[in-house]
Amino acid sequence: MKRKPIPPELAVAATLVCLVSCGLLFRRIQLRWGATTAECDVDLPGDGFIRRPALEATRAVSIKAPATQVWPWLAQLGQGRGGFYSYDVLENLIGLDVRSADRVHPEWQGTDIGDRIHLAPAPTAYLEVADIAPDELLVLRSPREVPAPFDFTWAFVLQQRPDGTTRLLVRERYACRRWRARLLVETVEVASFVMSTRMLHGIRSRAENTRRRVRRGEIAGPEATGPVEGRPFEERPMALPM
């Protein structure tokens, strides 16, 4: 018997359902990468700066190192400083001039509220430190005096665990200042997903390398940070957490 051809309407409907399902799945991964439902729902430092975000993303990673060995890498974030531990090649293709550090720089550890953390060499391409607590949290916010289509906060929260490991939560919140900014925010967030997941792996690799070297006695003290000069950090392969 000959099979009856699938009606065009049914084929189109099935294709649309498949595309929508895949889109929703990617959307969930994009906005909640590595984070649990509880972590996505909980209030985090910095949330109060944007009460009703048009878009929010919460991502997380577990790090086999204490918060004291993770914090120095956060404290030196920024262009012209420690970089963002992400895809430097991609960032530099668009002229951001970013070089991610593979050691802790003492001169960049004194980050404080009101400091400017540059994203690019341009004078207005920066975020301001809105809240900070060493070994606990760093909240960056887009400057209100610089005209922009949307407001933005970027929070890094360290949760020390009893077993000596650390949970790093990163939350982005966007508030559109103009309705047309929503499309721009969506585009920015897709790019941020790619760069942020790499950044989380970069921070984890650097902090865990510090932990290993402390245990081997190569550097002394529970808060020792940074690899020995000439010894690059040990990068771990990227993988989507289950």
Backbone bond lengths (Angstrom), bond angles and torsions (degrees), N, CA, C in turn:
res aa  C-N    CA-C-N  psi(-1)  N-CA   C-N-CA  omega(-1)  CA-C   N-CA-C  phi
1 M - - - 1.468 - - 1.536 110.32 -
2 K 1.310 113.07 141.13 1.451 118.03 177.63 1.530 109.71 -79.37
3 R 1.323 113.70 138.45 1.456 117.78 176.76 1.525 109.84 -75.62
4 K 1.311 114.27 139.43 1.453 118.20 176.96 1.527 109.41 -73.33
5 P 1.306 117.39 135.33 1.468 119.41 178.37 1.527 110.79 -64.24
6 I 1.317 114.56 145.47 1.465 119.53 178.26 1.524 108.81 -70.63
7 P 1.307 117.53 128.54 1.464 120.29 178.25 1.527 110.62 -56.18
8 P 1.323 118.43 137.20 1.471 121.23 -179.68 1.523 113.03 -54.03
9 E 1.332 116.24 -38.67 1.465 119.10 -179.16 1.525 111.46 -62.39
10 L 1.340 116.08 -40.06 1.461 120.63 179.70 1.519 110.84 -68.43
11 A 1.319 117.02 -39.67 1.463 121.06 179.05 1.524 110.84 -63.75
12 V 1.323 116.05 -43.13 1.469 120.51 178.51 1.521 110.57 -64.14
13 A 1.334 116.48 -43.41 1.466 120.64 -179.69 1.524 111.07 -62.96
14 A 1.338 116.75 -43.27 1.465 120.80 179.59 1.522 110.82 -63.59
15 T 1.324 116.24 -40.12 1.466 120.59 178.72 1.520 111.18 -63.94
16 L 1.320 116.45 -43.23 1.461 120.59 179.48 1.522 111.49 -63.77
17 V 1.332 116.28 -42.48 1.468 120.14 178.26 1.524 110.44 -60.71
18 C 1.327 116.31 -42.66 1.463 121.00 179.45 1.521 111.12 -63.36
19 L 1.335 116.63 -44.93 1.462 120.87 -179.56 1.523 111.48 -64.48
20 V 1.326 115.92 -42.96 1.465 119.76 179.65 1.525 110.65 -64.73
21 S 1.324 117.05 -42.02 1.470 120.99 179.71 1.522 110.87 -62.67
22 C 1.328 115.86 -44.47 1.470 119.84 178.75 1.522 110.58 -64.76
23 G 1.337 115.90 -39.23 1.455 119.89 178.80 1.515 112.32 -63.59
24 L 1.328 116.50 -42.83 1.463 120.54 179.03 1.524 111.44 -66.04
25 L 1.336 116.42 -37.95 1.458 120.01 178.38 1.520 110.59 -64.97
26 F 1.342 116.59 -45.56 1.466 119.60 178.15 1.518 110.60 -62.71
27 R 1.330 115.77 -40.23 1.460 120.31 179.78 1.526 110.77 -59.58
28 R 1.306 116.76 -42.97 1.463 120.48 179.84 1.525 110.63 -64.41
29 I 1.334 116.44 -44.43 1.465 120.16 178.29 1.521 110.15 -63.42
30 Q 1.319 116.29 -42.69 1.456 121.76 -177.73 1.525 112.35 -59.98
31 L 1.317 116.82 -44.22 1.462 121.13 -173.65 1.523 113.97 -91.49
32 R 1.344 118.13 -10.49 1.468 120.33 -175.64 1.525 112.00 -133.68
33 W 1.303 118.63 24.41 1.466 122.96 -172.71 1.531 110.83 -55.87
34 G 1.329 116.29 120.79 1.454 122.16 175.68 1.511 115.68 76.68
35 A 1.335 118.16 -9.74 1.461 121.62 -175.31 1.523 111.27 -97.41
36 T 1.319 115.73 147.61 1.462 121.10 175.70 1.528 109.51 -82.25
37 T 1.321 115.86 167.00 1.463 120.09 177.23 1.522 110.66 -60.70
38 A 1.326 116.60 -40.64 1.466 120.56 179.62 1.524 111.03 -63.07
39 E 1.327 116.97 -39.86 1.465 120.60 179.66 1.524 111.32 -67.99
40 C 1.309 116.58 -34.47 1.466 120.04 178.34 1.522 111.63 -71.14
41 D 1.327 116.60 -31.69 1.464 120.85 -175.97 1.523 113.67 -86.79
42 V 1.320 118.31 -22.53 1.458 121.06 -174.08 1.530 111.23 -73.62
43 D 1.337 116.07 147.30 1.458 121.04 174.07 1.525 109.01 -72.87
44 L 1.325 116.29 134.84 1.457 121.53 179.20 1.523 110.03 -120.54
45 P 1.329 117.63 157.48 1.461 119.93 174.77 1.529 110.44 -53.81
46 G 1.311 115.67 137.85 1.458 120.62 -179.25 1.511 113.80 98.52
47 D 1.335 117.66 -19.03 1.465 120.05 -179.60 1.530 111.59 -60.47
48 G 1.318 116.37 -31.05 1.458 119.86 -176.87 1.512 114.47 -67.81
49 F 1.324 117.84 -18.40 1.462 120.12 179.59 1.527 111.50 -72.06
50 I 1.321 116.97 -29.19 1.466 121.82 175.47 1.525 106.94 -128.23
51 R 1.317 116.54 101.63 1.461 121.12 -173.21 1.525 112.64 -71.37
52 R 1.318 116.47 -42.17 1.464 120.95 -177.00 1.527 109.55 -125.32
53 P 1.312 117.34 83.70 1.464 119.87 -177.14 1.525 112.29 -71.01
54 A 1.315 114.99 144.86 1.465 119.82 172.64 1.519 110.17 -74.65
55 L 1.328 115.38 -26.03 1.465 120.56 -179.86 1.519 108.99 -152.92
56 E 1.322 116.00 139.58 1.466 121.21 178.55 1.521 109.12 -137.53
57 A 1.315 115.78 137.54 1.464 121.55 175.83 1.519 108.53 -130.34
58 T 1.327 116.39 134.40 1.463 122.13 176.85 1.519 108.28 -125.95
59 R 1.324 116.22 123.20 1.465 121.34 -179.68 1.525 108.47 -128.17
60 A 1.321 116.47 155.83 1.458 118.97 -173.86 1.516 111.32 -152.55
61 V 1.338 114.19 159.38 1.455 120.83 176.35 1.523 108.09 -152.07
62 S 1.319 116.64 145.72 1.465 122.01 175.21 1.516 108.67 -94.65
63 I 1.331 115.65 135.86 1.461 121.45 -175.94 1.521 109.11 -123.53
64 K 1.318 116.67 128.60 1.463 121.44 179.74 1.520 110.09 -83.97
65 A 1.315 114.71 65.48 1.463 122.58 178.91 1.520 107.35 -164.77
66 P 1.334 118.31 152.00 1.461 120.31 178.35 1.525 111.12 -71.24
67 A 1.316 115.77 160.90 1.465 120.75 -178.36 1.523 112.29 -58.77
68 T 1.328 117.00 -31.13 1.465 120.22 -179.70 1.525 112.32 -65.01
69 Q 1.328 117.16 -22.61 1.456 120.52 178.46 1.528 112.31 -97.39
70 V 1.317 116.57 -7.81 1.466 121.28 174.93 1.526 110.29 -94.04
71 W 1.317 115.84 -39.07 1.457 121.22 -173.88 1.531 114.49 -54.25
72 P 1.335 120.74 -46.40 1.468 119.41 -176.81 1.521 114.01 -54.98
73 W 1.326 117.38 -30.84 1.467 120.54 178.85 1.523 110.65 -71.58
74 L 1.338 117.58 -32.27 1.461 120.72 175.78 1.522 111.02 -74.33
75 A 1.313 116.43 -39.68 1.462 121.02 -176.19 1.520 112.71 -61.11
76 Q 1.333 117.60 -26.71 1.465 119.94 -176.66 1.531 113.09 -104.69
77 L 1.335 117.44 16.60 1.460 120.74 176.42 1.526 111.17 -57.79
78 G 1.323 116.02 146.62 1.455 119.71 171.52 1.514 113.94 133.52
79 Q 1.320 115.38 152.17 1.466 121.16 174.51 1.529 108.54 -68.04
80 G 1.322 115.88 137.34 1.455 119.90 -175.79 1.512 112.69 80.15
81 R 1.334 116.55 2.10 1.466 122.91 177.19 1.526 107.53 -127.42
82 G 1.331 117.04 -125.29 1.464 119.95 -178.01 1.509 115.28 -83.14
83 G 1.344 117.25 -1.87 1.457 120.17 -178.82 1.516 111.41 78.76
84 F 1.340 115.92 -156.40 1.459 121.00 -177.33 1.527 112.46 -127.77
85 Y 1.329 117.84 6.84 1.478 123.05 175.10 1.526 111.72 56.51
86 S 1.312 116.24 33.51 1.456 120.82 -177.50 1.531 109.34 -118.66
87 Y 1.315 116.76 -142.82 1.467 121.03 -179.67 1.528 109.19 -87.40
88 D 1.321 116.68 87.46 1.462 120.64 -179.32 1.523 111.71 -56.70
89 V 1.325 116.42 -38.59 1.467 120.30 -177.74 1.523 110.40 -59.72
90 L 1.324 116.99 -45.09 1.459 120.36 179.80 1.524 111.11 -66.43
91 E 1.321 116.62 -41.30 1.465 120.14 179.82 1.520 111.17 -63.67
92 N 1.312 116.06 -39.37 1.461 119.49 -177.71 1.522 113.08 -77.65
93 L 1.327 117.06 -19.10 1.466 119.68 175.08 1.524 111.26 -63.46
94 I 1.331 116.78 -27.48 1.461 120.12 178.64 1.531 111.25 -105.84
95 G 1.327 116.10 19.99 1.451 121.06 170.89 1.507 116.99 78.98
96 L 1.327 118.27 24.27 1.464 119.97 -179.02 1.521 112.87 -79.52
97 D 1.324 117.56 -18.27 1.469 122.40 177.59 1.532 111.39 54.29
98 V 1.326 115.47 57.62 1.465 122.18 -178.62 1.522 109.89 -109.42
99 R 1.323 116.24 134.52 1.463 122.19 175.89 1.526 107.89 -132.32
100 S 1.302 116.58 106.45 1.465 120.57 -177.09 1.524 110.95 -71.32
101 A 1.313 116.11 129.90 1.462 121.91 -178.39 1.520 111.09 -75.96
102 D 1.336 116.28 147.21 1.459 120.31 173.39 1.519 110.81 -112.23
103 R 1.332 116.57 17.21 1.457 121.75 172.47 1.522 108.61 -149.23
104 V 1.305 115.54 160.49 1.458 121.10 178.91 1.524 109.39 -81.85
105 H 1.323 115.93 131.75 1.464 122.01 178.89 1.529 109.44 -104.88
106 P 1.320 118.69 114.47 1.471 120.87 -179.16 1.525 113.07 -57.23
107 E 1.324 117.31 -32.32 1.467 120.33 -176.71 1.526 113.00 -69.52
108 W 1.327 118.02 -11.78 1.465 121.42 179.99 1.526 112.04 -110.05
109 Q 1.307 117.83 13.35 1.461 120.72 -175.50 1.523 114.07 -91.39
110 G 1.325 117.43 -10.25 1.464 119.80 -176.27 1.513 114.21 -89.88
111 T 1.305 118.07 36.99 1.464 121.98 -179.01 1.531 110.60 -62.62
112 D 1.348 116.23 137.86 1.466 119.88 -176.81 1.532 110.05 -142.81
113 I 1.320 116.09 167.71 1.463 121.69 179.96 1.527 109.98 -58.97
114 G 1.323 115.93 134.53 1.455 121.65 -179.65 1.511 114.01 94.47
115 D 1.331 117.45 -14.47 1.465 120.26 178.73 1.522 110.17 -65.25
116 R 1.324 114.64 150.57 1.460 120.46 176.97 1.525 110.02 -96.80
117 I 1.315 115.90 127.02 1.458 122.37 176.35 1.527 106.80 -108.70
118 H 1.315 116.16 106.89 1.461 120.50 -174.15 1.525 111.46 -77.23
119 L 1.333 114.01 143.09 1.460 122.06 175.49 1.519 111.06 -99.29
120 A 1.328 116.36 -21.64 1.461 123.45 -177.38 1.527 107.78 -157.37
121 P 1.346 117.56 168.99 1.464 119.91 -179.19 1.527 114.11 -64.98
122 A 1.328 118.79 -23.46 1.464 121.29 -178.22 1.529 110.78 -56.93
123 P 1.335 118.19 137.24 1.470 121.36 -176.38 1.522 114.45 -57.00
124 T 1.330 117.65 -31.35 1.468 120.26 -177.09 1.526 113.19 -96.38
125 A 1.323 117.54 1.09 1.474 120.87 -178.78 1.524 109.85 -91.25
126 Y 1.310 115.97 76.37 1.461 119.80 -178.26 1.522 110.60 -149.99
127 L 1.333 114.66 161.75 1.455 122.89 170.51 1.520 107.77 -116.64
128 E 1.309 116.91 156.87 1.455 121.21 178.31 1.524 110.62 -105.73
129 V 1.320 115.88 145.04 1.463 120.27 174.37 1.526 107.66 -73.71
130 A 1.325 116.41 113.88 1.464 121.65 -177.87 1.523 112.39 -96.16
131 D 1.327 117.00 -26.72 1.465 121.40 179.53 1.522 107.77 -157.83
132 I 1.313 116.06 145.26 1.463 119.43 -178.67 1.524 109.96 -157.25
133 A 1.321 115.55 140.01 1.459 123.13 173.32 1.521 105.93 -146.47
134 P 1.324 118.46 108.30 1.463 120.86 -176.84 1.524 112.55 -50.17
135 D 1.317 115.40 136.83 1.469 124.48 -179.61 1.526 112.88 71.31
136 E 1.341 117.70 3.95 1.463 119.90 -176.95 1.525 113.74 -129.80
137 L 1.313 118.25 -52.16 1.463 118.57 -173.49 1.522 112.34 -158.52
138 L 1.330 113.78 152.63 1.460 123.14 173.79 1.526 106.89 -142.07
139 V 1.328 116.60 122.01 1.464 121.31 179.34 1.522 108.93 -119.40
140 L 1.323 115.90 123.02 1.457 122.30 177.19 1.522 108.78 -108.76
141 R 1.339 115.37 148.26 1.465 119.76 -178.92 1.518 110.15 -140.78
142 S 1.326 116.26 145.50 1.458 120.18 176.19 1.526 108.97 -64.90
143 P 1.337 117.48 139.33 1.471 120.27 -177.58 1.523 111.56 -68.87
144 R 1.310 116.41 133.68 1.461 120.19 -178.00 1.523 112.50 -73.23
145 E 1.343 117.00 -23.28 1.459 119.48 -178.03 1.526 113.05 -81.07
146 V 1.339 117.15 -10.50 1.463 121.25 179.34 1.528 108.87 -98.33
147 P 1.343 118.15 120.46 1.474 120.29 -179.91 1.526 111.23 -59.71
148 A 1.307 116.42 130.10 1.466 121.39 179.56 1.524 108.47 -153.35
149 P 1.329 117.98 151.35 1.468 120.37 -179.00 1.524 114.15 -71.45
150 F 1.350 116.79 -16.92 1.467 118.56 179.58 1.521 110.54 -147.91
151 D 1.332 115.22 153.69 1.463 122.32 173.83 1.525 107.56 -92.32
152 F 1.331 116.42 153.06 1.464 119.84 -171.27 1.515 110.31 -149.55
153 T 1.326 116.73 137.49 1.463 121.56 170.18 1.519 109.08 -126.51
154 W 1.317 114.88 147.77 1.468 122.57 -176.73 1.523 106.58 -135.33
155 A 1.312 117.24 105.55 1.464 121.79 -174.97 1.524 111.30 -109.58
156 F 1.330 115.68 133.89 1.463 123.52 175.36 1.523 106.99 -117.03
157 V 1.318 116.73 118.85 1.464 121.35 -175.91 1.524 109.55 -123.44
158 L 1.330 116.04 126.21 1.464 122.19 178.55 1.525 109.32 -102.30
159 Q 1.327 116.10 126.71 1.462 122.09 177.62 1.524 108.76 -116.50
160 Q 1.334 115.14 106.37 1.464 120.89 179.99 1.523 109.95 -72.72
161 R 1.324 116.76 134.31 1.458 121.81 179.49 1.524 110.40 -106.17
162 P 1.352 116.69 154.91 1.469 120.18 -178.07 1.525 113.95 -58.77
163 D 1.335 117.55 -27.88 1.465 119.89 -177.75 1.522 113.18 -83.46
164 G 1.333 117.16 7.47 1.458 120.48 177.23 1.514 114.50 90.97
165 T 1.325 117.57 -1.85 1.459 120.91 177.11 1.533 109.60 -92.87
166 T 1.311 115.62 172.00 1.463 121.12 -177.05 1.521 110.16 -133.08
167 R 1.298 115.47 140.47 1.460 121.55 172.68 1.527 107.33 -102.51
168 L 1.327 117.08 122.49 1.463 121.89 177.94 1.526 108.93 -104.34
169 L 1.330 115.75 117.71 1.461 122.09 176.48 1.523 108.83 -106.57
170 V 1.316 116.28 135.08 1.463 121.70 177.29 1.521 107.99 -125.90
171 R 1.319 115.50 123.23 1.468 119.72 -178.85 1.530 110.57 -123.04
172 E 1.329 114.77 133.03 1.461 122.19 174.25 1.524 108.20 -113.67
173 R 1.327 115.94 135.88 1.469 120.93 176.51 1.529 108.93 -132.71
174 Y 1.319 114.96 134.20 1.461 121.47 -177.43 1.529 109.76 -121.62
175 A 1.329 116.27 138.16 1.462 122.21 173.27 1.522 107.77 -128.13
176 C 1.314 116.58 119.32 1.469 121.22 -176.80 1.528 110.25 -76.89
177 R 1.319 116.10 126.73 1.461 120.34 176.78 1.526 111.59 -83.28
178 R 1.318 115.35 -21.51 1.463 121.67 175.57 1.522 107.82 -136.24
179 W 1.326 116.98 147.37 1.463 119.96 -174.59 1.518 111.59 -62.42
180 R 1.322 117.31 -29.37 1.458 120.19 -179.39 1.527 112.14 -70.75
181 A 1.312 116.03 -14.76 1.466 119.81 -177.33 1.521 112.53 -72.41
182 R 1.327 118.06 -14.83 1.466 120.16 -175.92 1.525 111.69 -60.27
183 L 1.330 117.76 -42.20 1.461 120.59 178.86 1.523 110.63 -63.29
184 L 1.336 116.42 -39.86 1.462 120.17 177.94 1.522 110.61 -64.00
185 V 1.328 116.88 -42.38 1.465 121.32 179.20 1.523 110.69 -60.63
186 E 1.314 117.04 -43.48 1.466 120.65 179.47 1.528 110.88 -61.58
187 T 1.321 116.88 -41.01 1.465 120.98 179.14 1.521 110.95 -66.48
188 V 1.327 115.98 -44.86 1.465 120.86 179.36 1.522 110.60 -61.13
189 E 1.320 116.98 -40.00 1.463 120.64 -176.41 1.521 112.17 -67.74
190 V 1.329 117.95 -34.78 1.469 119.84 176.52 1.525 109.89 -63.74
191 A 1.335 116.43 -44.84 1.465 120.24 177.49 1.525 110.67 -63.97
192 S 1.326 115.87 -38.88 1.460 120.30 179.46 1.520 111.51 -63.42
193 F 1.323 117.26 -37.29 1.464 121.11 178.08 1.526 110.72 -58.40
194 V 1.309 116.60 -46.46 1.467 121.10 -179.79 1.524 110.83 -63.14
195 M 1.331 116.63 -47.34 1.457 120.57 -175.70 1.532 111.74 -74.66
196 S 1.328 117.09 -36.79 1.468 120.28 -176.82 1.524 112.71 -69.50
197 T 1.333 117.09 -39.54 1.463 118.43 178.81 1.524 110.63 -63.72
198 R 1.316 116.03 -38.69 1.466 119.69 175.89 1.531 110.47 -65.38
199 M 1.333 117.08 -39.40 1.452 121.18 179.28 1.525 111.21 -62.14
200 L 1.327 117.38 -42.64 1.460 120.34 178.80 1.520 111.10 -60.81
201 H 1.315 116.60 -41.62 1.462 119.91 176.38 1.528 110.67 -64.98
202 G 1.326 116.75 -39.33 1.458 120.22 -179.77 1.511 112.61 -64.12
203 I 1.327 116.92 -42.78 1.465 120.91 177.77 1.519 110.11 -65.49
204 R 1.327 116.40 -44.23 1.464 119.92 -179.98 1.524 111.24 -60.38
205 S 1.311 117.15 -46.51 1.465 120.54 -178.13 1.521 111.43 -60.66
206 R 1.323 116.48 -42.60 1.466 120.14 -178.42 1.527 111.37 -68.13
207 A 1.326 116.90 -44.41 1.464 120.06 -179.39 1.524 111.53 -66.93
208 E 1.328 117.41 -41.36 1.464 119.97 -179.87 1.523 111.17 -69.11
209 N 1.313 117.71 -31.60 1.457 120.12 175.97 1.524 110.43 -65.49
210 T 1.336 115.68 -39.34 1.459 119.86 175.59 1.527 110.29 -59.81
211 R 1.326 116.05 -44.99 1.463 121.43 -179.42 1.529 110.98 -59.96
212 R 1.326 116.21 -44.90 1.468 119.54 -179.80 1.526 111.15 -62.56
213 R 1.308 116.57 -39.55 1.465 119.82 -176.84 1.523 112.18 -72.83
214 V 1.339 116.43 -29.88 1.464 119.72 173.88 1.523 109.67 -65.16
215 R 1.327 116.55 -43.65 1.464 120.62 -179.24 1.522 111.99 -66.61
216 R 1.326 116.91 -32.40 1.465 119.80 178.45 1.522 112.51 -80.37
217 G 1.333 115.79 -5.98 1.454 119.54 178.91 1.511 114.22 81.42
218 E 1.324 118.15 13.08 1.461 120.62 179.77 1.519 111.67 -74.92
219 I 1.329 116.15 -29.25 1.455 121.60 173.31 1.517 106.99 -133.55
220 A 1.326 116.87 149.15 1.457 120.76 -171.07 1.518 111.35 -103.32
221 G 1.325 115.25 149.91 1.454 121.36 172.56 1.509 113.09 93.26
222 P 1.323 117.26 145.28 1.467 121.56 -178.12 1.517 113.45 -65.96
223 E 1.338 117.65 -20.41 1.455 120.02 -178.91 1.524 111.99 -107.18
224 A 1.337 117.30 13.63 1.459 120.24 178.64 1.517 109.33 -60.68
225 T 1.323 116.03 139.15 1.459 119.84 -174.92 1.511 110.94 -135.93
226 G 1.341 114.19 149.66 1.452 121.12 172.03 1.500 114.02 86.19
227 P 1.355 117.11 143.24 1.450 120.97 178.27 1.517 112.69 -74.82
228 V 1.315 116.00 157.86 1.456 121.11 175.59 1.517 108.78 -61.60
229 E 1.327 117.14 143.69 1.455 121.39 178.96 1.519 109.74 -51.38
230 G 1.321 115.38 127.89 1.464 119.69 179.14 1.508 113.95 89.68
231 R 1.339 117.98 -7.18 1.463 121.16 177.71 1.522 109.03 -106.68
232 P 1.320 119.81 101.36 1.458 120.93 -178.60 1.521 111.48 -67.13
233 F 1.324 114.68 154.98 1.463 118.72 177.55 1.517 109.45 -66.43
234 E 1.326 116.01 157.44 1.460 122.08 -177.76 1.523 109.11 -94.68
235 E 1.317 116.08 102.34 1.465 121.14 -178.20 1.518 110.83 -73.36
236 R 1.331 115.80 136.61 1.453 121.62 175.12 1.515 109.03 -99.60
237 P 1.319 118.25 146.10 1.457 119.66 179.31 1.517 111.41 -63.84
238 M 1.338 115.19 146.23 1.452 120.29 179.54 1.519 110.89 -75.63
239 A 1.318 115.77 146.31 1.463 120.99 176.69 1.511 108.50 -156.91
240 L 1.304 116.16 145.22 1.451 119.94 176.42 1.521 109.17 -75.03
241 P 1.352 117.94 126.29 1.460 119.73 179.80 1.513 110.64 -69.22
242 M 1.316 115.35 147.37 1.460 120.35 179.26 1.528 109.28 -93.77
